Amino acid sequence: MKVKSGYIQPEGRVVKKALKINEIEKIYNYSCDSFLSRDQTRDLWLFSYLMNGANMNDIVSIITEDMIEKQVRRSWDKLTKRTYPPEQKDRR
């Protein structure tokens, strides 16, 4: 897009952010030795990553009833806190 001053706005770029399977495997197999908190941090990060980037607030709010047949089924906060106009509240 060119404007009067002659400035040409650069095109946007797509930066691939996905990790390769061997990179995830390195994180999974990383030994934290005697640091229990690092083990827990690694496990939480992996769980979040495998849950398509679930945030920590949603992860810590998962309860036993959300676990159905070895799957997590839950309505995440970002989906349940939507605001609806008064006329649409009954349609949810």
C-alpha positions as CSV (number, residue, x, y, z in Angstrom):
1,M,0.0,0.0,0.0
2,K,1.5,3.3,-1.1
3,V,0.7,6.6,0.6
4,K,1.3,10.2,-0.6
5,S,4.7,10.4,1.1
6,G,6.1,7.6,-1.1
7,Y,6.3,5.2,1.8
8,I,5.5,1.6,0.9
9,Q,4.2,-0.5,3.7
10,P,6.0,-3.9,3.8
11,E,4.0,-7.1,3.2
12,G,3.2,-9.2,6.2
13,R,5.1,-12.4,6.8
14,V,4.0,-15.7,8.2
15,V,6.3,-17.0,10.8
16,K,6.0,-20.7,11.5
17,K,6.0,-21.2,15.3
18,A,5.2,-24.9,15.5
19,L,7.8,-27.1,17.1
20,K,9.1,-30.1,15.2
21,I,8.4,-33.6,16.8
22,N,12.1,-34.1,17.6
23,E,12.2,-30.7,19.5
24,I,9.1,-31.8,21.6
25,E,10.8,-35.2,22.2
26,K,13.9,-33.4,23.6
27,I,11.7,-31.5,26.0
28,Y,9.8,-34.6,27.0
29,N,13.0,-36.6,27.6
30,Y,14.9,-33.8,29.3
31,S,16.1,-35.0,32.7
32,C,15.7,-32.4,35.5
33,D,17.7,-34.5,37.9
34,S,16.8,-33.5,41.5
35,F,14.7,-30.4,40.6
36,L,11.1,-31.5,41.3
37,S,9.8,-28.0,40.4
38,R,11.5,-28.2,37.0
39,D,9.9,-31.6,36.4
40,Q,6.5,-30.1,37.2
41,T,7.1,-27.0,35.1
42,R,8.2,-29.2,32.1
43,D,5.1,-31.4,32.5
44,L,2.7,-28.4,32.7
45,W,4.3,-26.8,29.7
46,L,4.0,-30.1,27.7
47,F,0.4,-30.6,28.8
48,S,-0.4,-27.0,27.7
49,Y,1.3,-27.5,24.4
50,L,-0.5,-30.8,23.7
51,M,-3.8,-29.1,24.6
52,N,-3.3,-26.6,21.8
53,G,-2.0,-23.9,24.1
54,A,-4.4,-24.1,27.0
55,N,-3.7,-21.4,29.5
56,M,-2.6,-22.3,33.0
57,N,-5.8,-21.0,34.6
58,D,-7.8,-23.5,32.6
59,I,-5.4,-26.3,33.3
60,V,-5.5,-25.9,37.1
61,S,-9.3,-25.7,37.0
62,I,-9.6,-29.2,35.4
63,I,-11.4,-31.6,37.7
64,T,-12.0,-35.3,37.7
65,E,-15.4,-34.9,36.1
66,D,-13.7,-33.3,33.0
67,M,-11.8,-36.5,32.4
68,I,-13.9,-38.8,30.3
69,E,-12.5,-42.0,28.7
70,K,-8.9,-40.7,29.0
71,Q,-9.8,-37.4,27.3
72,V,-10.3,-33.9,28.8
73,R,-13.7,-32.5,27.9
74,R,-14.1,-29.0,29.2
75,S,-15.4,-25.6,28.2
76,W,-12.5,-23.2,28.5
77,D,-12.8,-19.8,30.1
78,K,-12.2,-17.9,26.9
79,L,-15.2,-19.6,25.4
80,T,-17.6,-19.5,28.4
81,K,-17.0,-15.8,29.4
82,R,-18.3,-14.4,26.2
83,T,-20.9,-11.7,26.6
84,Y,-24.1,-11.9,24.7
85,P,-26.7,-9.2,23.9
86,P,-29.8,-9.6,26.1
87,E,-31.9,-11.0,23.2
88,Q,-29.3,-13.8,22.6
89,K,-28.7,-15.0,26.1
90,D,-31.3,-17.8,25.9
91,R,-29.8,-19.1,22.6
92,R,-26.5,-20.4,24.2
